[in-house]
Amino acid sequence: MSELQNAVHNSKKFHQTVTVEVDDIERAYESLMDGDAGASDHTDYVDTQGQDGRPLREVWGWDDETAEGKMEWRVHLLKRA
């Protein structure tokens, strides 16, 4: 299982945000969207910064069965220092 697959799996299982340090945020995001990491039917994201000022993309997902206003998982893609 890839690091991104583990992140989505653990976020779903433990109902918490999981942070993954990556070399290329866009490439990691594309991997999530390709379904390689077991992402959901629906996703959204916001680009921001981590506490130390590094670029961070917060990505979350939900399925049609997910309650209104809720998410199934949340992963932070943090640019590796």
C-alpha positions in Angstrom: 0.0 0.0 0.0 1.4 3.4 -1.0 1.9 6.2 1.5 -1.1 8.1 0.1 -3.3 5.0 0.3 -2.2 4.6 3.9 -3.1 8.2 4.6 -6.6 8.0 3.2 -7.1 4.6 4.9 -6.0 5.9 8.3 -8.0 9.1 8.0 -11.1 7.0 7.3 -10.4 4.5 10.0 -9.4 7.0 12.8 -11.6 10.0 11.7 -8.6 12.3 11.7 -6.5 14.5 9.4 -3.4 12.7 8.2 -0.4 14.8 7.0 1.9 13.4 4.3 5.1 15.2 3.3 5.6 15.1 -0.5 8.1 16.4 -3.0 5.4 17.6 -5.5 2.0 18.6 -4.1 0.4 18.6 -7.6 1.6 15.2 -8.5 0.5 13.7 -5.1 -2.9 15.3 -5.6 -3.2 13.9 -9.1 -2.4 10.4 -7.6 -5.2 10.9 -5.2 -7.6 11.9 -8.0 -6.6 9.0 -10.2 -8.0 6.7 -7.6 -4.6 5.2 -6.8 -5.0 6.0 -3.2 -8.7 4.9 -2.7 -10.1 8.4 -2.7 -13.8 9.0 -2.7 -16.4 9.8 -5.3 -16.3 13.5 -4.5 -13.3 15.6 -3.4 -12.3 19.2 -2.8 -9.2 21.0 -1.7 -7.7 24.3 -0.6 -4.1 25.5 -1.0 -2.7 27.1 2.1 0.5 27.0 4.2 1.7 24.8 7.0 2.6 26.2 10.4 6.2 26.6 9.2 5.2 28.4 6.0 5.6 25.5 3.7 3.0 25.0 1.0 0.2 22.7 2.1 -2.9 21.4 0.2 -5.7 20.2 2.3 -7.7 17.6 0.5 -10.9 15.9 1.6 -13.4 13.5 0.2 -16.9 12.1 0.6 -19.2 9.6 -1.0 -22.9 9.8 -1.9 -23.6 8.0 1.4 -21.7 10.5 3.5 -24.0 12.7 5.7 -24.6 16.2 4.5 -21.8 18.6 5.5 -19.5 15.7 6.5 -16.4 14.3 5.0 -15.1 10.7 4.8 -11.4 11.6 5.0 -9.0 14.5 5.1 -5.3 14.5 4.1 -2.8 17.3 4.2 -0.2 17.3 1.4 2.7 19.2 2.9 5.7 20.2 0.7 8.8 18.4 1.9 11.4 20.8 3.4 
